[in-house]
Amino acid sequence: MSTARCEIAPQTNANRAAFLDALAWAEGTDNGRQATTDRGYDVLVGGGLFTSYATHPNILVPIPRYKISSTAAGRYQLLYRWYAPYAKSLGLIDFSPLAQDKIALQQIREQGALPLIDAGDFELAIAKVRNIWASLPGAGYGQNEQQMANLLAAYSRAGGAIK
């Protein structure tokens, strides 16, 4: 596994890359406190790591604090049930960093948030995608939600511009 940020796609501008970095920070996969060796692309929910990008690891991890179990994995904590449909629709062959970024960008696109991110309308973009990531402000899943100011700071540190 590499520690360099992968090349997501030519159409991925600085705001999109910063938004993905902010999501990883919010999800706790790439926030400096995680034991990741690959910027969060190798993180299981709960903090464990996986070692192969051949496919989504599909490991059911109990999370007693929230009285749930989850298959969330990777930098953006994608559930296993969503991996196969996204892999098929996007023509992906693995769960590599590039594949994870493409899936996250597709999820963002589906919520209509890409133009907002491109325009630097960070808070509205977060509001559009908060139903996907439980860590975002206002997500409402009963899990730890980040404060908007801290999330915005992570986005700015990653080079994102605000309108």
N, C-alpha and C positions, 0 to 999 in steps of 0.2 A: 504494500500500500504506500501511497505517496503522501507527502505532507503539503504539496503545492496545491493551490486552488486550481480546480480543473477549468478548462475552457468550456463554458456552458454552451454558447452558441454565438454566432456573429451578431445576431440581433440583440444580445444581452448588453445593455448599456450600463453605465456606472450606477445609476439609480436602482436598476433591477438587481445587479450584483450586491449592492449594499442592502437592499430589501431582503434578499436571501440570507445575507450574513446576520441581519437583525432577527430574522425568524429563527435561525440556528441559535443565536444568543438567547432568545426568549424561550425556546424549547429546552435549553440547558445542554445542548450537544456540543456547542462551540463557544463557551463562555469563560474559558480560562480555569474553570473549576473541575472540568471533566477530564478523566484519564484517557481521553481519545489520543490515538496516534495519527489520525487522519482528518483533522478539523471537524470532527463530528459525524463524518460519513459512515463511521464504523460503530456507532453507539446504539445499543438496545435501550428500550425504555427501562428506567430504573438504574441506569449507569453501567451495565455490563457492555462488553464489546463483542463484536463478531469478527471473523477473520476472512470470510470469503464473500466476494461481490458477485459470485456466479448467479445468485438469485436472492430475493428477499429471504432473510433467515427464518421467518415464520416461527419464532420462538415465543410461546405464551408465557409472559412474565407476570407473576402475581405482584400487585401493588397494594399491600395491606393498608397503607395510609388512607387510600381512597376506596378501599374495599372493592377493587376491580382487578382484572387481569387484562393484559394488552399484548398485542403483537407489534406495537409501534417500534420502528427501527429506522436507522439512518439519520442523516443530518436534520431532516424535517419531520422525523417520527411518523413515517407513513405506515398505516395499518396494512397487514398482509392482504386483507380482503380487497384493498384498492390496487395492490401492485399488479396483478394479472390484467385487469381491464386497462390500466394505463399503459402497461408494457405493450399490450397488443395494439392499442390505438396509436401509440407513438412509435411503434416498430422497435422497441427496445429488446435487447437480448440478455441483459444482466441488471444488477442493482448497483452498478458502479457510481462513482460521484457524478459523472455526466448524466447518467440515467436519473439519479435522484434530483438533480437540478432541473432536468427537463420535466419531470413529473410535477415538481413544485411550481414551476412556471406555468404549466398547463392548468393546475388547480387555481392559480391566481388568475389566469386568463378566463377561466370558466366563470369566475365571480365578477368579471368586468373590471378588475383592478389594475391591469397592466397600463392602460392609458393614464390612470391616476398616478401610478408610480413614475412613469416617464415624465409627467408634468410636475413631479415633486409634491403632490398632494398626499403626503405620507399618512396623516391621520384618517382621511377618508378611505384610503387603500386598506389600512388596517381594519376599519369598520366593515369593509366588504369581504374580507377573508377570515375574520375572527371565528366564523362557524367551523373552519377547518382546523385551526390550531388552538387547543385549549389554553395555551399560555398567553394568548393575546388579551388585551383589556376588553372586557365586555363579552368574552366568549360564553360565559354562563355554564360551564361544565362542572363547576364545583371544585376545580383544581386550581393550583397556584397560577394566578394571572399576573403578568408583569404590569407595572405602572407605565402609562404612556410616556412620561418624561424619560424614564430609563430606556425604554425601547427606542425612542427618538434619538437619545444620546448614542445608543449602539449603532443605529442607522447612520448618524452623522460621522461617527468614528470610522465607519466602513466606507466613507466617501460619498454618501447619499446627499443629494441637494434637496432643499425644501423650497417650495414656491413662496 
